[in-house]
């Protein structure tokens, strides 16, 4: 089974982006657009306090008439998001994605944020594992 650690190793380094609670939504959206990502962690110093995503802004911002330039991230972020540890496997992650209706999970080790995984990362990991199994079986058959 694929672990969260393995998923993180498959991602490019330094791709954990964050904003502070005082950042305006427009700043978070600009960062997400620039980096082509769907969510950022909200950090207060070294402490994870939330996750801000396009989905949060659509549901807690746009629908309620809040403007991106005058709304702070803390007003629309997901508070106390579910998190995972590097030792957890993708089945654990799938359960959290489904249970909490989220698409991004911060990864915490020793009370420190070390990354974030998405549903897309899980799908990529599963596809890579399947390709590896298929390759192994093809080689086994042709021997």
The first five atom37 places (N, CA, C, CB, O) and aatype in JSON, in Angstrom:
{
  "aatype": [20, 20, 20, 20, 20, 20, 20, 20, 20, 20, 20, 20, 20, 20, 20, 20, 20, 20, 20, 20, 20, 20, 20, 20, 20, 20, 20, 20, 20, 20, 20, 20, 20, 20, 20, 20, 20, 20, 20, 20, 20, 20, 20, 20, 20, 20, 20, 20, 20, 20, 20, 20, 20, 20, 20, 20, 20, 20, 20, 20, 20, 20, 20, 20, 20, 20, 20, 20, 20, 20, 20, 20, 20, 20, 20, 20, 20, 20, 20, 20, 20, 20, 20, 20, 20, 20, 20, 20, 20, 20, 20, 20, 20, 20, 20, 20, 20, 20, 20, 20, 20, 20, 20, 20, 20, 20, 20, 20, 20, 20, 20, 20, 20, 20, 20, 20, 20, 20, 20, 20, 20, 20, 20, 20, 20, 20, 20, 20, 20, 20, 20, 20, 20, 20, 20, 20, 20, 20, 20, 20, 20, 20, 20],
  "atom_mask": [
    [1, 1, 1, 1, 1],
    [1, 1, 1, 1, 1],
    [1, 1, 1, 1, 1],
    [1, 1, 1, 1, 1],
    [1, 1, 1, 1, 1],
    [1, 1, 1, 1, 1],
    [1, 1, 1, 1, 1],
    [1, 1, 1, 1, 1],
    [1, 1, 1, 1, 1],
    [1, 1, 1, 1, 1],
    [1, 1, 1, 1, 1],
    [1, 1, 1, 1, 1],
    [1, 1, 1, 1, 1],
    [1, 1, 1, 1, 1],
    [1, 1, 1, 1, 1],
    [1, 1, 1, 1, 1],
    [1, 1, 1, 1, 1],
    [1, 1, 1, 1, 1],
    [1, 1, 1, 1, 1],
    [1, 1, 1, 1, 1],
    [1, 1, 1, 1, 1],
    [1, 1, 1, 1, 1],
    [1, 1, 1, 1, 1],
    [1, 1, 1, 1, 1],
    [1, 1, 1, 1, 1],
    [1, 1, 1, 1, 1],
    [1, 1, 1, 1, 1],
    [1, 1, 1, 1, 1],
    [1, 1, 1, 1, 1],
    [1, 1, 1, 1, 1],
    [1, 1, 1, 1, 1],
    [1, 1, 1, 1, 1],
    [1, 1, 1, 1, 1],
    [1, 1, 1, 1, 1],
    [1, 1, 1, 1, 1],
    [1, 1, 1, 1, 1],
    [1, 1, 1, 1, 1],
    [1, 1, 1, 1, 1],
    [1, 1, 1, 1, 1],
    [1, 1, 1, 1, 1],
    [1, 1, 1, 1, 1],
    [1, 1, 1, 1, 1],
    [1, 1, 1, 1, 1],
    [1, 1, 1, 1, 1],
    [1, 1, 1, 1, 1],
    [1, 1, 1, 1, 1],
    [1, 1, 1, 1, 1],
    [1, 1, 1, 1, 1],
    [1, 1, 1, 1, 1],
    [1, 1, 1, 1, 1],
    [1, 1, 1, 1, 1],
    [1, 1, 1, 1, 1],
    [1, 1, 1, 1, 1],
    [1, 1, 1, 1, 1],
    [1, 1, 1, 1, 1],
    [1, 1, 1, 1, 1],
    [1, 1, 1, 1, 1],
    [1, 1, 1, 1, 1],
    [1, 1, 1, 1, 1],
    [1, 1, 1, 1, 1],
    [1, 1, 1, 1, 1],
    [1, 1, 1, 1, 1],
    [1, 1, 1, 1, 1],
    [1, 1, 1, 1, 1],
    [1, 1, 1, 1, 1],
    [1, 1, 1, 1, 1],
    [1, 1, 1, 1, 1],
    [1, 1, 1, 1, 1],
    [1, 1, 1, 1, 1],
    [1, 1, 1, 1, 1],
    [1, 1, 1, 1, 1],
    [1, 1, 1, 1, 1],
    [1, 1, 1, 1, 1],
    [1, 1, 1, 1, 1],
    [1, 1, 1, 1, 1],
    [1, 1, 1, 1, 1],
    [1, 1, 1, 1, 1],
    [1, 1, 1, 1, 1],
    [1, 1, 1, 1, 1],
    [1, 1, 1, 1, 1],
    [1, 1, 1, 1, 1],
    [1, 1, 1, 1, 1],
    [1, 1, 1, 1, 1],
    [1, 1, 1, 1, 1],
    [1, 1, 1, 1, 1],
    [1, 1, 1, 1, 1],
    [1, 1, 1, 1, 1],
    [1, 1, 1, 1, 1],
    [1, 1, 1, 1, 1],
    [1, 1, 1, 1, 1],
    [1, 1, 1, 1, 1],
    [1, 1, 1, 1, 1],
    [1, 1, 1, 1, 1],
    [1, 1, 1, 1, 1],
    [1, 1, 1, 1, 1],
    [1, 1, 1, 1, 1],
    [1, 1, 1, 1, 1],
    [1, 1, 1, 1, 1],
    [1, 1, 1, 1, 1],
    [1, 1, 1, 1, 1],
    [1, 1, 1, 1, 1],
    [1, 1, 1, 1, 1],
    [1, 1, 1, 1, 1],
    [1, 1, 1, 1, 1],
    [1, 1, 1, 1, 1],
    [1, 1, 1, 1, 1],
    [1, 1, 1, 1, 1],
    [1, 1, 1, 1, 1],
    [1, 1, 1, 1, 1],
    [1, 1, 1, 1, 1],
    [1, 1, 1, 1, 1],
    [1, 1, 1, 1, 1],
    [1, 1, 1, 1, 1],
    [1, 1, 1, 1, 1],
    [1, 1, 1, 1, 1],
    [1, 1, 1, 1, 1],
    [1, 1, 1, 1, 1],
    [1, 1, 1, 1, 1],
    [1, 1, 1, 1, 1],
    [1, 1, 1, 1, 1],
    [1, 1, 1, 1, 1],
    [1, 1, 1, 1, 1],
    [1, 1, 1, 1, 1],
    [1, 1, 1, 1, 1],
    [1, 1, 1, 1, 1],
    [1, 1, 1, 1, 1],
    [1, 1, 1, 1, 1],
    [1, 1, 1, 1, 1],
    [1, 1, 1, 1, 1],
    [1, 1, 1, 1, 1],
    [1, 1, 1, 1, 1],
    [1, 1, 1, 1, 1],
    [1, 1, 1, 1, 1],
    [1, 1, 1, 1, 1],
    [1, 1, 1, 1, 1],
    [1, 1, 1, 1, 1],
    [1, 1, 1, 1, 1],
    [1, 1, 1, 1, 1],
    [1, 1, 1, 1, 1],
    [1, 1, 1, 1, 1],
    [1, 1, 1, 1, 1],
    [1, 1, 1, 1, 1],
    [1, 1, 1, 1, 1]
  ],
  "atom_positions": [
    [[0.84, -1.19, 0.0], [0.0, 0.0, 0.0], [0.89, 1.25, 0.0], [-0.96, 0.0, 1.23], [1.97, 1.26, 0.59]],
    [[0.43, 2.26, -0.65], [1.18, 3.51, -0.77], [0.99, 4.36, 0.49], [0.73, 4.3, -2.04], [-0.13, 4.53, 0.98]],
    [[2.09, 4.88, 1.01], [2.02, 5.73, 2.2], [1.98, 7.2, 1.8], [3.22, 5.46, 3.13], [2.33, 7.56, 0.67]],
    [[1.56, 8.03, 2.73], [1.57, 9.48, 2.52], [3.0, 9.94, 2.26], [0.96, 10.22, 3.75], [3.23, 10.82, 1.43]],
    [[3.96, 9.35, 2.98], [5.37, 9.7, 2.77], [5.79, 9.47, 1.33], [6.28, 8.89, 3.71], [6.48, 10.3, 0.74]],
    [[5.37, 8.36, 0.76], [5.7, 8.06, -0.64], [5.07, 9.08, -1.58], [5.25, 6.64, -1.0], [5.69, 9.48, -2.56]],
    [[3.84, 9.48, -1.29], [3.19, 10.51, -2.11], [3.96, 11.82, -2.05], [1.74, 10.73, -1.64], [4.15, 12.48, -3.07]],
    [[4.4, 12.19, -0.85], [5.16, 13.42, -0.7], [6.49, 13.35, -1.46], [5.42, 13.72, 0.78], [6.92, 14.34, -2.07]],
    [[7.13, 12.2, -1.42], [8.41, 12.03, -2.12], [8.24, 12.17, -3.63], [9.03, 10.67, -1.79], [9.16, 12.59, -4.33]],
    [[7.05, 11.82, -4.13], [6.77, 11.91, -5.55], [6.47, 13.33, -6.02], [5.63, 11.03, -5.89], [6.45, 13.6, -7.22]],
    [[6.24, 14.22, -5.08], [5.94, 15.62, -5.43], [7.24, 16.41, -5.5], [4.95, 16.26, -4.4], [8.23, 16.07, -4.86]],
    [[7.2, 17.47, -6.29], [8.36, 18.35, -6.36], [8.59, 19.0, -4.99], [8.16, 19.43, -7.45], [7.63, 19.3, -4.28]],
    [[9.81, 19.21, -4.64], [10.16, 19.82, -3.36], [9.69, 21.27, -3.29], [11.68, 19.77, -3.14], [9.5, 21.94, -4.31]],
    [[9.49, 21.73, -2.07], [9.11, 23.12, -1.8], [7.79, 23.52, -2.46], [10.2, 24.04, -2.26], [7.62, 24.67, -2.86]],
    [[6.87, 22.58, -2.56], [5.57, 22.91, -3.14], [4.49, 22.99, -2.07], [5.19, 21.88, -4.2], [3.32, 22.73, -2.34]],
    [[4.89, 23.36, -0.87], [3.92, 23.57, 0.19], [3.76, 25.07, 0.34], [4.36, 22.89, 1.52], [4.65, 25.75, 0.84]],
    [[2.62, 25.56, -0.08], [2.39, 27.0, -0.06], [1.41, 27.35, 1.06], [1.85, 27.48, -1.42], [0.51, 26.58, 1.39]],
    [[1.62, 28.53, 1.62], [0.75, 28.95, 2.71], [0.55, 30.46, 2.68], [1.32, 28.52, 4.06], [1.3, 31.2, 2.05]],
    [[-0.49, 30.87, 3.39], [-0.77, 32.28, 3.62], [-0.98, 32.44, 5.12], [-2.03, 32.78, 2.8], [-1.05, 31.46, 5.86]],
    [[-1.08, 33.69, 5.56], [-1.37, 33.95, 6.97], [-2.84, 34.32, 7.11], [-0.45, 35.09, 7.52], [-3.5, 34.64, 6.12]],
    [[-3.37, 34.27, 8.32], [-4.78, 34.6, 8.51], [-5.12, 36.03, 8.09], [-5.17, 34.39, 9.96], [-6.26, 36.32, 7.74]],
    [[-4.13, 36.91, 8.13], [-4.36, 38.31, 7.79], [-4.3, 38.6, 6.29], [-3.35, 39.16, 8.48], [-4.71, 39.68, 5.85]],
    [[-3.8, 37.66, 5.51], [-3.78, 37.87, 4.06], [-5.2, 38.05, 3.55], [-3.09, 36.7, 3.33], [-6.14, 37.44, 4.07]],
    [[-5.36, 38.87, 2.54], [-6.65, 39.02, 1.9], [-6.88, 37.84, 0.96], [-6.73, 40.37, 1.12], [-5.92, 37.25, 0.45]],
    [[-8.11, 37.49, 0.75], [-8.47, 36.38, -0.13], [-7.84, 36.56, -1.51], [-9.99, 36.25, -0.25], [-7.38, 35.59, -2.11]],
    [[-7.82, 37.79, -2.02], [-7.25, 38.03, -3.35], [-5.79, 37.6, -3.41], [-7.38, 39.51, -3.73], [-5.34, 37.08, -4.43]],
    [[-5.05, 37.81, -2.32], [-3.64, 37.4, -2.28], [-3.51, 35.88, -2.33], [-2.96, 37.94, -1.02], [-2.64, 35.35, -3.02]],
    [[-4.37, 35.19, -1.61], [-4.35, 33.73, -1.63], [-4.73, 33.21, -3.02], [-5.32, 33.15, -0.55], [-4.11, 32.28, -3.54]],
    [[-5.74, 33.81, -3.61], [-6.18, 33.4, -4.95], [-5.08, 33.66, -5.99], [-7.46, 34.14, -5.35], [-4.88, 32.84, -6.89]],
    [[-4.38, 34.78, -5.86], [-3.28, 35.08, -6.79], [-2.17, 34.05, -6.66], [-2.73, 36.49, -6.53], [-1.63, 33.58, -7.66]],
    [[-1.82, 33.69, -5.42], [-0.79, 32.68, -5.19], [-1.22, 31.34, -5.77], [-0.5, 32.53, -3.68], [-0.43, 30.66, -6.43]],
    [[-2.46, 30.96, -5.53], [-2.96, 29.7, -6.04], [-2.98, 29.69, -7.56], [-4.36, 29.43, -5.5], [-2.66, 28.67, -8.17]],
    [[-3.33, 30.79, -8.17], [-3.33, 30.89, -9.63], [-1.91, 30.8, -10.18], [-3.99, 32.21, -10.07], [-1.66, 30.07, -11.15]],
    [[-1.0, 31.53, -9.56], [0.4, 31.54, -9.99], [1.03, 30.15, -9.91], [1.21, 32.52, -9.15], [1.8, 29.75, -10.79]],
    [[0.7, 29.41, -8.85], [1.29, 28.08, -8.63], [0.43, 26.95, -9.19], [1.51, 27.85, -7.14], [0.81, 25.78, -9.12]],
    [[-0.73, 27.3, -9.75], [-1.65, 26.32, -10.32], [-2.04, 25.25, -9.3], [-1.01, 25.66, -11.54], [-1.96, 24.05, -9.57]],
    [[-2.48, 25.71, -8.15], [-2.91, 24.82, -7.08], [-4.32, 25.21, -6.63], [-1.92, 24.85, -5.89], [-4.77, 26.33, -6.89]],
    [[-5.0, 24.3, -5.95], [-6.38, 24.55, -5.55], [-6.57, 24.93, -4.1], [-7.17, 23.36, -5.83], [-7.68, 25.25, -3.69]],
    [[-5.47, 24.89, -3.31], [-5.59, 25.22, -1.89], [-4.24, 25.6, -1.32], [-6.18, 24.03, -1.1], [-3.19, 25.22, -1.83]],
    [[-4.31, 26.38, -0.24], [-3.11, 26.72, 0.52], [-3.41, 26.54, 2.0], [-2.65, 28.19, 0.21], [-4.55, 26.64, 2.44]],
    [[-2.36, 26.26, 2.75], [-2.52, 26.16, 4.19], [-2.5, 27.57, 4.78], [-1.4, 25.27, 4.82], [-1.85, 28.47, 4.24]],
    [[-3.2, 27.75, 5.87], [-3.2, 29.02, 6.58], [-2.4, 28.79, 7.85], [-4.68, 29.53, 6.88], [-2.77, 27.99, 8.71]],
    [[-1.29, 29.51, 7.96], [-0.35, 29.32, 9.06], [-0.27, 30.57, 9.92], [1.05, 28.95, 8.52], [-0.25, 31.69, 9.42]],
    [[-0.23, 30.36, 11.21], [0.04, 31.42, 12.17], [1.39, 31.07, 12.79], [-1.11, 31.56, 13.27], [1.47, 30.3, 13.74]],
    [[2.45, 31.64, 12.23], [3.8, 31.23, 12.61], [4.03, 29.83, 12.08], [4.01, 31.28, 14.15], [3.9, 29.59, 10.88]],
    [[4.38, 28.9, 12.97], [4.59, 27.5, 12.57], [3.36, 26.64, 12.79], [5.75, 26.91, 13.32], [3.4, 25.42, 12.6]],
    [[2.26, 27.26, 13.2], [1.05, 26.51, 13.54], [0.03, 26.56, 12.42], [0.43, 27.05, 14.84], [-0.34, 27.63, 11.93]],
    [[-0.42, 25.38, 12.02], [-1.49, 25.27, 11.03], [-2.81, 25.63, 11.7], [-1.54, 23.83, 10.42], [-3.18, 25.02, 12.7]],
    [[-3.51, 26.61, 11.14], [-4.81, 26.97, 11.73], [-5.96, 26.77, 10.76], [-4.79, 28.42, 12.17], [-7.13, 26.86, 11.15]],
    [[-5.65, 26.47, 9.49], [-6.72, 26.25, 8.54], [-6.22, 25.95, 7.15], [-7.62, 27.43, 8.49], [-5.01, 25.93, 6.89]],
    [[-7.16, 25.72, 6.27], [-6.88, 25.52, 4.85], [-7.84, 26.42, 4.08], [-7.03, 24.01, 4.42], [-9.04, 26.47, 4.36]],
    [[-7.29, 27.12, 3.11], [-8.1, 27.96, 2.24], [-8.07, 27.36, 0.85], [-7.6, 29.44, 2.24], [-7.0, 27.07, 0.31]],
    [[-9.24, 27.17, 0.26], [-9.32, 26.62, -1.09], [-10.33, 27.41, -1.91], [-9.7, 25.12, -1.04], [-11.11, 28.2, -1.39]],
    [[-10.3, 27.16, -3.2], [-11.27, 27.77, -4.1], [-12.69, 27.44, -3.64], [-11.06, 27.29, -5.56], [-13.59, 28.27, -3.71]],
    [[-12.85, 26.23, -3.17], [-14.15, 25.77, -2.71], [-14.64, 26.58, -1.5], [-14.07, 24.29, -2.35], [-15.8, 26.97, -1.44]],
    [[-13.72, 26.84, -0.54], [-14.09, 27.64, 0.62], [-14.53, 29.04, 0.2], [-12.92, 27.72, 1.62], [-15.52, 29.58, 0.7]],
    [[-13.78, 29.63, -0.73], [-14.12, 30.98, -1.16], [-15.47, 30.98, -1.89], [-13.03, 31.55, -2.07], [-16.28, 31.89, -1.69]],
    [[-15.7, 29.99, -2.71], [-16.98, 29.93, -3.43], [-18.15, 29.82, -2.45], [-16.99, 28.74, -4.41], [-19.18, 30.47, -2.62]],
    [[-17.99, 28.99, -1.43], [-19.09, 28.73, -0.5], [-19.24, 29.75, 0.62], [-18.91, 27.39, 0.11], [-20.36, 30.06, 1.03]],
    [[-18.13, 30.27, 1.1], [-18.19, 31.2, 2.23], [-17.92, 32.64, 1.82], [-17.2, 30.79, 3.3], [-18.09, 33.56, 2.63]],
    [[-17.51, 32.84, 0.61], [-17.17, 34.18, 0.15], [-18.13, 34.69, -0.9], [-15.78, 34.21, -0.38], [-18.96, 35.55, -0.63]],
    [[-18.02, 34.16, -2.09], [-18.79, 34.63, -3.23], [-20.3, 34.56, -2.95], [-18.45, 33.81, -4.47], [-21.02, 35.54, -3.16]],
    [[-20.76, 33.42, -2.49], [-22.19, 33.22, -2.26], [-22.72, 34.21, -1.21], [-22.46, 31.78, -1.8], [-23.89, 34.61, -1.26]],
    [[-21.87, 34.59, -0.28], [-22.3, 35.53, 0.77], [-21.97, 36.98, 0.43], [-21.65, 35.15, 2.1], [-22.1, 37.86, 1.28]],
    [[-21.55, 37.22, -0.79], [-21.31, 38.58, -1.24], [-20.02, 39.2, -0.76], [-22.42, 39.43, -0.82], [-19.85, 40.42, -0.83]],
    [[-19.1, 38.38, -0.27], [-17.82, 38.91, 0.2], [-16.89, 39.15, -0.99], [-17.16, 37.94, 1.23], [-16.87, 38.37, -1.94]],
    [[-16.14, 40.22, -0.92], [-15.21, 40.59, -1.99], [-13.81, 40.1, -1.65], [-15.21, 42.13, -2.22], [-13.37, 40.2, -0.5]],
    [[-13.11, 39.57, -2.64], [-11.78, 39.0, -2.44], [-10.77, 40.03, -1.95], [-11.29, 38.39, -3.72], [-9.84, 39.69, -1.22]],
    [[-10.95, 41.28, -2.35], [-9.98, 42.32, -1.97], [-10.19, 42.84, -0.55], [-10.06, 43.49, -2.94], [-9.28, 43.43, 0.03]],
    [[-11.37, 42.62, 0.0], [-11.65, 43.16, 1.33], [-11.99, 42.09, 2.37], [-12.78, 44.15, 1.25], [-12.42, 42.42, 3.47]],
    [[-11.81, 40.83, 2.02], [-12.09, 39.73, 2.94], [-10.78, 39.05, 3.31], [-13.08, 38.71, 2.32], [-10.0, 38.69, 2.43]],
    [[-10.54, 38.88, 4.61], [-9.32, 38.18, 5.02], [-9.55, 36.68, 4.95], [-8.9, 38.6, 6.47], [-10.67, 36.19, 5.06]],
    [[-8.46, 35.97, 4.76], [-8.51, 34.51, 4.63], [-9.17, 33.86, 5.84], [-7.1, 33.94, 4.44], [-9.91, 32.89, 5.7]],
    [[-8.91, 34.39, 7.02], [-9.44, 33.78, 8.24], [-10.97, 33.75, 8.25], [-8.93, 34.54, 9.47], [-11.58, 32.92, 8.93]],
    [[-11.59, 34.66, 7.5], [-13.06, 34.72, 7.46], [-13.69, 33.59, 6.65], [-13.49, 36.05, 6.9], [-14.86, 33.26, 6.84]],
    [[-12.92, 33.0, 5.75], [-13.5, 32.0, 4.84], [-12.77, 30.66, 4.83], [-13.53, 32.55, 3.46], [-13.18, 29.74, 4.11]],
    [[-11.7, 30.54, 5.59], [-10.92, 29.3, 5.57], [-11.64, 28.18, 6.31], [-9.54, 29.52, 6.2], [-12.57, 28.42, 7.07]],
    [[-11.2, 26.96, 6.05], [-11.69, 25.8, 6.81], [-10.85, 25.73, 8.07], [-11.59, 24.45, 5.97], [-9.62, 25.6, 8.01]],
    [[-11.5, 25.82, 9.23], [-10.82, 25.79, 10.52], [-10.64, 24.33, 10.95], [-11.62, 26.58, 11.59], [-11.49, 23.49, 10.67]],
    [[-9.54, 24.05, 11.64], [-9.25, 22.7, 12.14], [-9.43, 21.63, 11.06], [-10.16, 22.38, 13.33], [-10.22, 20.71, 11.22]],
    [[-8.7, 21.76, 9.97], [-8.85, 20.78, 8.89], [-8.33, 19.41, 9.32], [-8.11, 21.25, 7.63], [-7.45, 19.32, 10.17]],
    [[-8.87, 18.36, 8.73], [-8.31, 17.04, 9.01], [-6.87, 17.0, 8.49], [-9.17, 15.91, 8.37], [-6.56, 17.62, 7.48]],
    [[-6.02, 16.26, 9.18], [-4.62, 16.13, 8.77], [-4.23, 14.66, 8.74], [-3.69, 16.92, 9.74], [-4.94, 13.8, 9.26]],
    [[-3.11, 14.4, 8.11], [-2.57, 13.04, 8.05], [-1.11, 13.06, 8.47], [-2.73, 12.43, 6.62], [-0.48, 14.12, 8.51]],
    [[-0.59, 11.88, 8.78], [0.82, 11.74, 9.1], [1.5, 10.98, 7.95], [1.03, 11.0, 10.47], [0.81, 10.31, 7.18]],
    [[2.81, 11.07, 7.83], [3.5, 10.39, 6.73], [3.33, 8.88, 6.74], [4.97, 10.72, 6.79], [3.42, 8.24, 5.69]],
    [[3.07, 8.3, 7.91], [2.94, 6.84, 8.01], [1.6, 6.31, 7.53], [3.15, 6.42, 9.44], [1.47, 5.12, 7.24]],
    [[0.62, 7.18, 7.43], [-0.72, 6.74, 7.01], [-0.69, 6.3, 5.55], [-1.76, 7.88, 7.21], [0.18, 6.72, 4.79]],
    [[-1.64, 5.45, 5.18], [-1.68, 5.0, 3.79], [-2.83, 5.68, 3.04], [-1.83, 3.47, 3.72], [-3.64, 6.41, 3.63]],
    [[-2.89, 5.42, 1.74], [-3.87, 6.13, 0.92], [-5.32, 5.76, 1.26], [-3.61, 5.86, -0.54], [-6.23, 6.56, 1.04]],
    [[-5.53, 4.58, 1.79], [-6.89, 4.22, 2.2], [-7.36, 5.11, 3.34], [-6.96, 2.74, 2.62], [-8.51, 5.54, 3.37]],
    [[-6.44, 5.39, 4.29], [-6.77, 6.3, 5.39], [-7.14, 7.67, 4.82], [-5.58, 6.42, 6.39], [-8.1, 8.3, 5.26]],
    [[-6.37, 8.12, 3.85], [-6.6, 9.43, 3.23], [-7.95, 9.46, 2.51], [-5.47, 9.78, 2.24], [-8.7, 10.43, 2.63]],
    [[-8.25, 8.4, 1.78], [-9.52, 8.36, 1.06], [-10.7, 8.46, 2.02], [-9.62, 7.07, 0.23], [-11.7, 9.13, 1.73]],
    [[-10.59, 7.79, 3.17], [-11.65, 7.88, 4.17], [-11.82, 9.31, 4.66], [-11.36, 6.94, 5.34], [-12.95, 9.79, 4.82]],
    [[-10.7, 10.01, 4.92], [-10.77, 11.4, 5.39], [-11.34, 12.32, 4.31], [-9.38, 11.89, 5.81], [-12.16, 13.19, 4.61]],
    [[-10.91, 12.12, 3.06], [-11.44, 12.94, 1.97], [-12.96, 12.79, 1.91], [-10.81, 12.53, 0.62], [-13.69, 13.78, 1.78]],
    [[-13.41, 11.55, 2.0], [-14.85, 11.3, 1.9], [-15.6, 11.78, 3.14], [-15.1, 9.81, 1.69], [-16.63, 12.44, 3.02]],
    [[-15.09, 11.46, 4.3], [-15.77, 11.82, 5.55], [-15.9, 13.33, 5.74], [-15.02, 11.23, 6.73], [-16.95, 13.82, 6.17]],
    [[-14.84, 14.07, 5.41], [-14.83, 15.52, 5.65], [-15.18, 16.34, 4.41], [-13.47, 15.94, 6.17], [-15.25, 17.57, 4.47]],
    [[-15.39, 15.65, 3.29], [-15.72, 16.34, 2.03], [-14.67, 17.41, 1.68], [-17.12, 16.99, 2.13], [-15.01, 18.54, 1.35]],
    [[-13.4, 17.02, 1.76], [-12.29, 17.91, 1.42], [-11.49, 17.3, 0.28], [-11.39, 18.16, 2.66], [-11.65, 16.13, -0.05]],
    [[-10.64, 18.12, -0.31], [-9.8, 17.66, -1.42], [-8.32, 17.81, -1.12], [-10.14, 18.41, -2.67], [-7.47, 17.44, -1.94]],
    [[-7.99, 18.37, 0.06], [-6.6, 18.61, 0.44], [-6.41, 18.25, 1.9], [-6.2, 20.09, 0.18], [-7.24, 18.57, 2.75]],
    [[-5.29, 17.57, 2.19], [-4.98, 17.18, 3.57], [-3.56, 17.61, 3.92], [-5.15, 15.65, 3.75], [-2.6, 17.15, 3.3]],
    [[-3.41, 18.49, 4.91], [-2.06, 18.82, 5.37], [-1.41, 17.58, 6.0], [-2.11, 20.0, 6.4], [-2.09, 16.75, 6.62]],
    [[-0.1, 17.48, 5.84], [0.66, 16.37, 6.41], [1.46, 16.91, 7.59], [1.6, 15.71, 5.33], [2.24, 17.86, 7.45]],
    [[1.25, 16.3, 8.76], [1.87, 16.75, 10.01], [2.76, 15.64, 10.55], [0.8, 17.17, 11.06], [2.37, 14.48, 10.63]],
    [[3.98, 16.03, 10.94], [4.9, 15.1, 11.58], [5.54, 15.82, 12.76], [6.0, 14.57, 10.58], [6.11, 16.9, 12.6]],
    [[5.45, 15.22, 13.95], [6.0, 15.83, 15.16], [5.49, 17.27, 15.33], [7.54, 15.82, 15.12], [6.25, 18.19, 15.63]],
    [[4.19, 17.44, 15.13], [3.51, 18.74, 15.28], [4.02, 19.8, 14.31], [3.68, 19.23, 16.69], [3.82, 21.0, 14.54]],
    [[4.67, 19.39, 13.24], [5.18, 20.31, 12.23], [4.59, 19.97, 10.86], [6.73, 20.27, 12.17], [4.51, 18.8, 10.48]],
    [[4.17, 21.01, 10.13], [3.64, 20.81, 8.78], [4.8, 20.46, 7.85], [2.88, 22.09, 8.28], [5.79, 21.19, 7.77]],
    [[4.67, 19.33, 7.15], [5.73, 18.94, 6.21], [5.24, 18.88, 4.76], [6.3, 17.6, 6.61], [6.03, 18.61, 3.86]],
    [[3.97, 19.13, 4.54], [3.45, 19.12, 3.18], [1.94, 19.07, 3.16], [4.01, 17.94, 2.42], [1.28, 19.17, 4.19]],
    [[1.43, 18.93, 1.95], [-0.02, 18.78, 1.78], [-0.24, 17.88, 0.58], [-0.72, 20.18, 1.58], [0.44, 17.99, -0.44]],
    [[-1.2, 16.99, 0.72], [-1.55, 16.12, -0.41], [-2.97, 16.42, -0.85], [-1.4, 14.61, -0.02], [-3.79, 16.92, -0.08]],
    [[-3.24, 16.12, -2.1], [-4.56, 16.36, -2.67], [-5.14, 15.05, -3.21], [-4.5, 17.42, -3.8], [-4.45, 14.04, -3.29]],
    [[-6.4, 15.11, -3.56], [-7.03, 13.95, -4.2], [-6.25, 13.59, -5.46], [-8.53, 14.26, -4.54], [-6.06, 12.41, -5.76]],
    [[-5.8, 14.59, -6.2], [-5.01, 14.35, -7.4], [-3.72, 13.6, -7.11], [-4.68, 15.65, -8.09], [-3.32, 12.72, -7.88]],
    [[-3.06, 13.93, -6.01], [-1.84, 13.22, -5.62], [-2.15, 11.75, -5.37], [-1.2, 13.86, -4.36], [-1.38, 10.87, -5.77]],
    [[-3.27, 11.48, -4.71], [-3.68, 10.1, -4.45], [-3.91, 9.35, -5.75], [-4.95, 10.07, -3.59], [-3.44, 8.22, -5.92]],
    [[-4.62, 9.98, -6.68], [-4.89, 9.33, -7.96], [-3.6, 9.05, -8.72], [-5.82, 10.21, -8.82], [-3.43, 7.98, -9.3]],
    [[-2.68, 10.01, -8.71], [-1.38, 9.8, -9.37], [-0.62, 8.65, -8.73], [-0.54, 11.08, -9.31], [-0.01, 7.85, -9.43]],
    [[-0.66, 8.57, -7.4], [0.01, 7.48, -6.7], [-0.58, 6.13, -7.05], [-0.06, 7.7, -5.2], [0.16, 5.16, -7.26]],
    [[-1.89, 6.06, -7.11], [-2.56, 4.8, -7.46], [-2.21, 4.4, -8.89], [-4.09, 4.94, -7.3], [-1.94, 3.23, -9.16]],
    [[-2.23, 5.37, -9.81], [-1.88, 5.06, -11.2], [-0.45, 4.57, -11.34], [-2.08, 6.29, -12.08], [-0.19, 3.62, -12.08]],
    [[0.48, 5.2, -10.63], [1.88, 4.77, -10.67], [2.03, 3.36, -10.13], [2.76, 5.74, -9.88], [2.78, 2.55, -10.68]],
    [[1.32, 3.07, -9.04], [1.39, 1.73, -8.46], [0.82, 0.7, -9.43], [0.63, 1.69, -7.12], [1.38, -0.39, -9.57]],
    [[-0.28, 1.03, -10.09], [-0.87, 0.1, -11.06], [0.07, -0.13, -12.24], [-2.21, 0.63, -11.55], [0.21, -1.26, -12.7]],
    [[0.7, 0.94, -12.73], [1.66, 0.79, -13.83], [2.81, -0.13, -13.43], [2.21, 2.16, -14.26], [3.26, -0.96, -14.22]],
    [[3.27, 0.03, -12.21], [4.36, -0.8, -11.7], [3.94, -2.27, -11.64], [4.81, -0.32, -10.32], [4.7, -3.15, -12.03]],
    [[2.73, -2.52, -11.16], [2.22, -3.9, -11.09], [2.07, -4.49, -12.48], [0.85, -3.94, -10.35], [2.45, -5.64, -12.71]],
    [[1.54, -3.72, -13.41], [1.35, -4.19, -14.79], [2.7, -4.51, -15.42], [0.6, -3.14, -15.64], [2.87, -5.54, -16.08]],
    [[3.67, -3.63, -15.21], [5.01, -3.84, -15.75], [5.62, -5.13, -15.18], [5.92, -2.63, -15.43], [6.21, -5.92, -15.92]],
    [[5.47, -5.33, -13.87], [5.98, -6.54, -13.23], [5.32, -7.78, -13.83], [5.75, -6.5, -11.72], [6.0, -8.76, -14.14]],
    [[4.0, -7.74, -13.98], [3.28, -8.91, -14.52], [3.66, -9.18, -15.99], [1.76, -8.69, -14.42], [3.79, -10.34, -16.39]],
    [[3.84, -8.12, -16.77], [4.27, -8.3, -18.17], [5.64, -8.95, -18.24], [4.29, -6.95, -18.9], [5.88, -9.83, -19.07]],
    [[6.53, -8.51, -17.39], [7.88, -9.1, -17.37], [7.83, -10.55, -16.89], [8.82, -8.29, -16.45], [8.56, -11.39, -17.41]],
    [[6.99, -10.84, -15.93], [6.85, -12.19, -15.41], [6.32, -13.13, -16.5], [5.92, -12.21, -14.19], [6.78, -14.26, -16.65]],
    [[5.34, -12.65, -17.23], [4.71, -13.48, -18.28], [5.68, -13.76, -19.42], [3.45, -12.78, -18.83], [5.7, -14.87, -19.95]],
    [[6.48, -12.79, -19.79], [7.38, -12.95, -20.95], [8.67, -13.69, -20.62], [7.73, -11.59, -21.51], [9.5, -13.87, -21.5]],
    [[8.86, -14.13, -19.4], [10.07, -14.88, -19.03], [10.0, -16.29, -19.49], [10.29, -14.85, -17.54], [10.93, -17.07, -19.27]]
  ]
}
